Amino acid sequence: MIRSLYSVPGQQLPENIPIPDYAAILKNPGALLWVDFDNEPDASAEPILTGIFRFHPLAVDDALQETHTPKVDDWGEYIYLVLNAMIFDENDGISLVGRLA
């Protein structure tokens, strides 16, 4: 499932923007488009990431692979960041719950 938010200063925050509208939204330099691929993104996310957002194919391939190594890649026009999400449980200690890319 894909969840999206579109922020323009001074306007209401629309949610669940249709994918075909992403390209037009990205042309507005004063706007922020947040796209969240719930759970693990699969191959269906690749055309969105490479075609609409124009992320480098190696960065997209890396994002779609299961990895738990934190890292930062500078691709010139954007930064690719992988973080491990952790939850501290008083009884069990720290548990790795997934990655954020």
PyMOL commands that set and color helices and strands:
alter all, ss='L'
color gray80, all
select helices_A, chain A and resi 19-26+43-52+57-64
alter helices_A, ss='H'
color red, helices_A
select strands_A, chain A and resi 2-7+32-37+71-74+79-89+93-100
alter strands_A, ss='S'
color yellow, strands_A
deselect
rebuild
show_as cartoon
